[in-house]
Amino acid sequence: MPDVNGWTRELERFIFQRMTASGIVGLSVATIKDGEVNYQRGFGFRDFEKGTSATPETIYCIGSVTKSFTALAVMQLCEAGKLSLDDPVEKWLQFRERPMGEKVLVKHVLSHTSGLSALGYAEATLAAITDTPEIWLPISNAQDLLVFMRGAEEWAIARPGERHAYLNEGYILLGAIIEEASGMGYADYVKEKILLPLHMFRSSFAEEDVEGDGDLAVPYVTNRGGGKVATRYPYGQMISDGGLMSSASDMANFLRMMLAGGAFDGHRLASEGSVGEMASPKIRLLDEPINGVDYRYYGYGLRIKDGFLGHRLVQHSGSVFGSSAYVNFVPEAGVGVVILANGGYFLEDMGEYAAALLLGRDPWEIPSFRRGRILDSLAGSYRTFKDTSSYRVVRSGGLLQLEQKWGERTFTTPMVPVDVEGDVKRFRTYGVDTVTPAEFVVRDGETYLVYERNLARRVGAP
C-alpha cells in the first residue's frame, strides 16, 4: 500500500498501465476529498494527429453520465411542485405503452424499471454515427422516438417497478417531460438550473459551444486492425440520455455538489432529500451479491454498490463509442472521482482504484481486483508429460478460456470459477450433459493444471 504522500504516484502508475493495455488515446481525471479537488491531470492525447495533450479541462462527451443531470432536473421540478415521481408518463406525453397492462410512472423511468426490455435506439444511433449501421432509425427528437416505441409493451419483461432493465429510451422521455413541466427546452433548462449554478461554464449540449474550444478531445474508435480512427460526437442525436459535453474539472463541481447534499458555492440546487433519493437503492440489479460481498442497485440516474470496502459507492458510467466517462463518490467519506477518455473504454476499474486510494485503502482489497489478479496469474501455456499434449489458458473477463488443439482443430471451453481464493483454484467446464472440474495447484513454485485425466505444467505466457 503506498503511503499517504505517494497515493497519486500509485494512481498514475495504474492509469498509465491500463491506458497502455487498453489502447486509450487520451484521458482526464479529477478527484475530490473533503469537498475540494485534491488532484487532477490529463494523460495521453486529446488529438493524436496533432500531438496535443489531454488536460483536466479537456472536453469529452460524458455519455450516460448525462442521466444523472436529467435525474437531478426531474428532482428539482418535483421540489418546485411542477412534477411528481408518481405521475404516469402518459400524463405528459403521447405515450400509451402499458407493460403487462400497467401504467409506467416517472419514477419507473428514472430507475429503469419501466417493465420494457431494451429497445436498441441508442445502439443503432451510435452505429449510424461511428460505423455502417445494420438498421437505420430516423429518430431526431422525442416525438420520433414515441412513434418508434409504439408496440413496445408487447416486449415487456415485467410489470413496472418489478425489474431493472436499462432503457435509454426512457431518459429521452424524461427529457421531453422536463420540457413540458418547465416550459423550457431540455438543454436550456439544464444549462440555467444546473450547469451555470455549478460553474460548469464549458459544459454544453450544443456543437457550436464546444467545437470552437481549444481543448476539445477528438473522439476515437478502434478498427479491426487495432488502429485509432477519428469519429464524431452525437450532437443532437443523443441529448437527455447521453449528450452532455464536459470536462473533468467541470464534472468535479457536479460531484462536489452531490457530496454536499445538493449545495454548491452558497447556492442550493436541490434538497438533501432529493440528492439522497437519487443515490439510494430503488431496485436490486441481481438477487445475489457480486463476489460474495457487494450488492448492486440502481437509484435515480445513479448506480449504487453496497459493500465497497465497507462503504456505499455511488457511480455511473457512459460511452458513446468514441468517448467514455465514469464518476463515483462515497457520500459518508466525502470522496469522489471523475474520469473521461476519448475512446469507448470501460473506466470503472480506474475509478474504483482511485476511490480506494482516496479512502486510504489498498485497491487490491477490492474483490474484483484480487480475483482478476488471480485469473491473470493462471493464464499461460501448459504442457503434459514430455510435451505430449498442450493447453492454452487465457483470461476472458471474469472467466478463463481453455484452448486445446487436435491437429488442425482448436477446441475452446469456458472455465467458470468456483473457488479461486484457496490454495487450490477450482473451476468447472460445462458440456451439453457433462460438468468437468478443473484445478490449478502450485508445487515447488510451478503452476499445474489438473483437467480430466491430465496434469499439465505452466511453461510460459499465453
C-alpha positions in Angstrom: 0.0 0.0 0.0 1.5 3.4 -1.0 2.0 5.9 1.8 -0.3 9.0 2.0 2.1 11.2 0.0 2.6 8.6 -2.6 -1.1 7.8 -3.5 -1.1 9.9 -6.6 2.0 8.2 -7.9 0.3 4.8 -7.4 -2.8 6.1 -9.2 -0.8 7.4 -12.1 1.1 4.1 -12.4 -2.2 2.2 -12.6 -3.8 4.6 -15.0 -0.8 4.6 -17.3 -0.7 0.8 -17.2 -4.5 0.5 -18.1 -4.2 3.1 -20.8 -1.3 1.1 -22.4 -3.1 -2.2 -22.1 -6.4 -0.9 -23.5 -5.1 1.4 -26.1 -6.7 4.6 -24.6 -5.6 7.6 -26.6 -6.3 10.3 -24.0 -7.7 10.6 -20.5 -8.5 13.2 -17.9 -9.1 12.7 -14.2 -10.1 14.7 -11.2 -10.5 13.5 -7.6 -12.3 15.1 -4.6 -11.7 14.8 -0.9 -13.2 16.8 1.9 -15.3 18.8 -0.5 -12.4 20.0 -2.7 -10.5 18.9 -5.7 -7.3 17.4 -4.4 -5.8 16.1 -7.7 -6.4 16.5 -11.4 -4.4 15.9 -14.6 -4.5 14.7 -18.2 -2.8 11.7 -19.7 -2.1 11.0 -23.4 -3.5 12.9 -26.4 -6.7 14.9 -26.8 -5.8 14.8 -30.6 -3.3 12.2 -31.6 -2.9 13.5 -35.2 -1.9 17.0 -33.9 0.0 15.7 -31.0 -1.9 17.8 -28.4 -2.1 16.6 -24.9 -5.2 15.9 -22.7 -5.6 18.2 -19.7 -8.1 18.4 -16.8 -10.0 20.9 -18.8 -10.3 18.8 -22.0 -13.9 18.4 -23.1 -15.4 15.0 -23.9 -18.9 13.6 -24.3 -19.9 12.0 -21.0 -22.5 9.7 -22.5 -24.9 8.1 -20.0 -23.4 10.0 -17.1 -25.8 12.7 -18.5 -28.6 10.7 -17.0 -27.5 11.9 -13.5 -28.2 15.5 -14.7 -31.5 14.5 -16.2 -32.5 12.8 -12.9 -31.4 15.9 -10.9 -33.6 18.1 -13.2 -36.6 15.8 -12.5 -36.0 16.1 -8.8 -35.8 19.9 -9.0 -39.1 20.1 -10.8 -40.7 17.8 -8.2 -39.5 20.1 -5.4 -41.0 23.0 -7.3 -44.3 21.2 -7.4 -44.3 21.1 -11.2 -43.9 17.3 -11.5 -44.4 14.2 -9.4 -42.4 11.0 -9.3 -45.8 9.2 -9.3 -47.1 10.9 -12.4 -47.8 8.4 -15.3 -45.6 9.2 -18.3 -48.8 9.3 -20.4 -49.9 12.3 -18.3 -47.2 14.3 -20.0 -46.5 12.6 -23.4 -48.4 10.7 -26.1 -47.1 7.5 -24.6 -49.6 4.7 -24.4 -47.5 1.7 -23.7 -48.6 -0.2 -20.6 -46.3 -3.2 -19.9 -48.5 -6.1 -18.7 -51.4 -3.7 -18.6 -49.9 -1.2 -16.1 -49.0 2.4 -16.4 -45.4 3.5 -16.4 -44.6 6.2 -13.8 -41.9 8.8 -13.9 -40.1 7.0 -11.0 -40.1 3.8 -13.0 -38.3 5.5 -15.9 -35.8 7.2 -13.6 -34.8 3.8 -12.1 -35.0 1.8 -15.4 -37.9 -0.3 -14.0 -40.5 0.5 -16.7 -41.0 -3.2 -17.4 -40.0 -2.7 -21.0 -37.0 -4.5 -22.4 -34.1 -2.5 -24.0 -35.3 -1.3 -27.5 -31.9 -0.5 -29.0 -32.4 3.0 -30.2 -29.1 4.3 -28.7 -27.0 1.4 -30.1 -28.5 1.9 -33.6 -27.9 5.7 -33.4 -24.3 5.3 -32.3 -23.7 2.8 -35.0 -25.0 5.2 -37.6 -22.6 7.9 -36.3 -19.4 5.8 -36.0 -19.9 2.9 -38.5 -22.1 1.3 -41.1 -25.4 0.6 -39.3 -27.3 -2.6 -39.6 -30.6 -0.6 -39.3 -31.5 3.0 -39.8 -33.7 4.7 -37.3 -34.9 8.3 -38.3 -35.2 9.5 -34.7 -34.3 13.2 -34.3 -36.5 14.1 -31.3 -38.8 12.7 -28.6 -41.8 12.7 -31.0 -40.0 10.4 -33.4 -39.0 8.2 -30.5 -42.6 7.9 -29.4 -43.5 6.6 -32.9 -40.6 4.2 -32.7 -41.8 2.9 -29.3 -45.3 2.1 -30.3 -45.9 -1.6 -29.6 -43.1 -1.8 -27.1 -45.5 -3.1 -24.5 -45.5 -6.4 -26.4 -41.8 -6.6 -25.5 -42.4 -6.2 -21.8 -40.4 -8.4 -19.4 -42.0 -7.4 -16.1 -44.6 -5.1 -14.6 -43.4 -1.6 -14.0 -41.4 -1.4 -10.8 -40.6 -5.1 -10.6 -37.3 -5.5 -12.5 -34.4 -3.4 -13.7 -33.9 -3.2 -17.4 -31.7 -0.3 -18.6 -33.7 1.7 -21.0 -32.0 4.6 -22.9 -35.3 5.5 -24.5 -36.8 6.2 -21.1 -34.4 9.1 -20.5 -35.3 10.6 -23.8 -38.9 10.6 -22.5 -37.7 12.2 -19.3 -36.1 15.0 -21.3 -39.4 15.6 -23.0 -41.3 15.6 -19.7 -38.8 18.1 -18.3 -39.6 20.4 -21.3 -43.4 20.0 -20.7 -43.2 20.6 -16.9 -40.7 23.5 -17.1 -41.8 25.2 -20.3 -38.2 25.3 -21.3 -36.1 23.3 -23.8 -34.3 20.5 -22.0 -30.8 21.8 -22.8 -31.8 25.3 -21.8 -33.2 24.1 -18.5 -30.1 22.1 -17.6 -27.8 25.0 -18.5 -29.8 27.5 -16.4 -30.7 25.4 -13.5 -27.7 23.1 -13.2 -24.6 23.9 -15.3 -24.4 27.6 -14.6 -25.0 27.4 -10.8 -22.3 24.7 -10.7 -19.9 27.0 -12.6 -19.7 24.3 -15.4 -19.2 27.1 -17.9 -17.6 25.0 -20.5 -20.2 22.2 -20.5 -22.9 22.1 -23.1 -25.1 20.0 -25.4 -24.5 22.3 -28.4 -21.9 21.6 -31.0 -21.3 25.3 -31.6 -20.4 25.8 -27.9 -17.6 23.3 -27.9 -16.3 22.8 -31.4 -14.5 26.2 -31.2 -13.0 25.3 -27.9 -9.2 24.9 -28.0 -9.3 22.0 -25.6 -11.8 19.5 -27.2 -10.9 15.9 -27.4 -11.1 14.1 -30.7 -13.3 11.0 -30.3 -11.7 7.7 -31.5 -12.9 4.2 -32.3 -10.7 1.2 -32.8 -10.8 -0.5 -36.2 -10.3 -4.2 -36.8 -6.6 -3.8 -37.0 -6.3 -2.1 -33.7 -5.8 1.4 -35.2 -7.4 4.5 -33.9 -9.9 6.2 -36.2 -11.3 9.6 -35.5 -15.1 9.8 -35.5 -17.6 12.5 -34.3 -19.7 13.2 -31.3 -23.5 12.5 -31.3 -24.5 16.2 -31.3 -28.3 16.3 -31.4 -28.7 12.6 -31.9 -28.5 11.9 -28.2 -29.3 14.6 -25.6 -31.1 13.8 -22.3 -29.9 10.2 -22.2 -26.2 10.8 -23.1 -25.3 14.0 -25.0 -23.7 16.3 -22.4 -20.1 17.6 -23.3 -18.0 18.3 -20.3 -14.5 18.2 -18.7 -13.1 16.5 -15.6 -12.7 19.9 -13.9 -16.3 20.9 -14.6 -17.6 17.4 -13.6 -15.7 17.7 -10.3 -18.1 20.5 -9.4 -21.1 18.3 -10.0 -19.6 15.7 -7.7 -18.8 18.3 -5.0 -22.5 19.3 -5.1 -23.7 15.7 -4.8 -21.3 15.2 -1.8 -22.6 18.4 -0.2 -26.2 17.2 -0.4 -27.3 19.5 -3.3 -25.4 22.7 -2.4 -22.6 24.4 -4.2 -20.8 27.8 -3.7 -23.6 29.1 -1.4 -26.3 28.0 -3.9 -28.7 25.1 -3.3 -29.6 23.2 -6.5 -31.6 20.5 -4.7 -32.6 19.5 -1.2 -30.5 16.9 0.7 -33.6 14.7 0.5 -33.7 14.8 -3.3 -30.0 14.1 -3.7 -30.3 11.3 -1.2 -33.2 9.8 -3.2 -31.1 9.8 -6.3 -28.3 8.0 -4.5 -30.4 5.4 -2.6 -31.3 1.9 -3.9 -34.6 1.7 -5.8 -34.1 -1.7 -7.4 -31.6 -4.5 -7.0 -29.8 -5.4 -10.2 -29.1 -9.0 -9.1 -30.5 -11.2 -6.4 -27.1 -12.4 -5.2 -24.1 -10.3 -4.1 -21.2 -10.0 -6.5 -18.0 -11.6 -5.3 -20.0 -12.6 -2.2 -19.5 -9.1 -0.8 -21.3 -6.2 -2.6 -24.9 -5.8 -3.8 -25.6 -3.7 -6.9 -28.6 -1.4 -7.2 -30.0 1.4 -9.4 -31.3 4.7 -7.9 -32.4 7.7 -9.9 -29.8 8.3 -12.6 -27.1 6.6 -10.5 -25.9 3.1 -9.7 -25.1 2.0 -6.2 -22.6 -0.6 -5.0 -23.1 -1.6 -1.3 -20.1 -3.3 0.3 -17.3 -1.4 -1.5 -14.5 -1.7 1.1 -17.2 -1.3 3.7 -18.8 1.8 2.1 -21.6 2.6 -0.3 -20.1 3.6 -3.6 -22.4 5.7 -5.9 -21.4 5.7 -9.5 -22.4 5.8 -13.2 -20.6 5.2 -16.5 -21.2 6.3 -20.0 -19.9 5.6 -23.5 -20.8 6.9 -27.0 -18.3 4.7 -28.7 -15.8 7.5 -29.4 -15.8 8.8 -25.8 -16.2 7.4 -22.3 -16.9 8.7 -18.9 -17.1 7.4 -15.3 -17.9 9.1 -12.0 -18.2 7.7 -8.4 -18.5 9.1 -4.9 -18.7 7.8 -1.4 -21.2 10.1 0.4 -20.2 9.3 4.0 -16.4 9.6 3.3 -16.6 12.8 1.2 -14.5 11.4 -1.7 -15.3 11.3 -5.4 -13.7 10.6 -8.8 -14.3 11.6 -12.4 -12.5 10.0 -15.4 -13.1 10.9 -19.0 -11.5 9.4 -22.1 -11.6 9.8 -25.9 -12.5 6.2 -26.7 -15.2 3.6 -26.0 -13.5 2.0 -23.0 -14.7 0.9 -19.6 -13.2 3.2 -17.0 -14.7 1.6 -13.8 -11.6 -0.2 -12.7 -9.5 3.0 -12.8 -12.3 4.9 -10.9 -12.6 2.2 -8.2 -8.8 2.1 -7.9 -8.8 5.9 -7.3 -11.6 5.6 -4.8 -9.8 3.0 -2.8 -6.7 5.2 -2.6 -8.8 8.2 -1.5 -10.2 6.1 1.2 -6.7 5.2 2.4 -7.2 1.5 1.4 -5.2 -0.9 -0.7 -7.1 -1.2 -4.0 -6.2 -4.9 -4.1 -8.6 -5.4 -1.3 -11.4 -4.9 -3.8 -12.6 -8.5 -4.6 -12.9 -8.0 -8.3 -9.3 -6.7 -8.5 -8.0 -9.5 -6.4 -9.9 -12.2 -8.4 -8.7 -10.6 -11.6 -5.1 -10.7 -10.5 -5.5 -14.4 -9.6 -7.0 -15.2 -13.1 -4.2 -13.3 -14.7 -1.7 -15.4 -12.8 -3.2 -18.6 -14.1 -3.2 -17.7 -17.7 -0.4 -19.3 -19.8 0.7 -22.2 -21.9 0.6 -25.6 -20.2 2.2 -29.0 -21.3 1.7 -32.5 -20.1 4.2 -35.3 -19.6 7.1 -35.0 -22.1 5.1 -32.4 -24.1 2.6 -35.0 -25.4 -0.3 -32.5 -25.1 -0.6 -28.8 -24.7 -3.2 -26.4 -23.4 -3.6 -22.6 -23.6 -5.4 -20.8 -20.8 -6.4 -17.1 -21.5 -8.2 -14.6 -19.4 -11.7 -13.6 -20.7 -13.4 -11.1 -18.4 -14.4 -13.0 -15.2 -13.6 -16.4 -16.8 -10.7 -18.3 -18.2 -10.8 -19.9 -21.6 -9.2 -23.3 -22.1 -7.9 -24.0 -25.6 -6.7 -27.3 -26.8 -5.5 -28.3 -30.3 -6.1 -31.6 -32.0 -4.4 -31.5 -35.4 -5.8 -28.5 -37.3 -8.8 -28.1 -35.0 -8.9 -25.9 -31.8 -11.4 -26.6 -29.1 -12.2 -23.7 -26.7 -14.0 -24.3 -23.4 -15.0 -21.6 -20.9 -13.7 -22.3 -17.4 -16.1 -20.9 -14.7 -14.6 -20.0 -11.3 -15.9 -22.0 -8.4 -13.3 -21.0 -5.7 -10.2 -19.1 -6.6 -9.4 -17.8 -3.1 -8.0 -21.1 -1.7 -4.6 -22.8 -2.3 -6.3 -24.9 -5.0 -8.0 -22.7 -7.6 -11.1 -24.6 -8.6 -13.1 -24.2 -11.9 -15.7 -26.1 -13.9 -16.3 -26.6 -17.6 -19.7 -27.4 -19.0 -20.8 -29.6 -21.9 -24.3 -30.4 -23.1 -24.7 -33.1 -20.4 -21.3 -33.0 -18.6 -19.6 -31.0 -15.9 -15.9 -31.4 -15.7 -13.8 -30.0 -12.8 -10.5 -28.2 -13.4 -7.9 -27.3 -10.8 -4.8 -25.1 -10.6 -2.3 -26.0 -8.0 1.2 -24.7 -7.1 4.0 -27.2 -6.4 7.6 -26.1 -5.7 6.9 -22.8 -7.3 5.4 -24.3 -10.5 1.8 -23.9 -11.5 -0.1 -27.0 -12.7 -3.4 -27.6 -14.3 -5.4 -30.7 -13.4 -8.1 -31.3 -16.1 -9.9 -34.5 -16.7 -7.2 -37.2 -16.6 -4.4 -34.9 -17.4 -1.8 -33.0 -15.4 -0.1 -30.1 -17.3 2.6 -27.7 -16.1 2.6 -24.0 -16.9 5.6 -23.3 -19.3 5.1 -19.7 -20.4 2.8 -16.8 -21.2 -0.5 -17.4 -23.2 
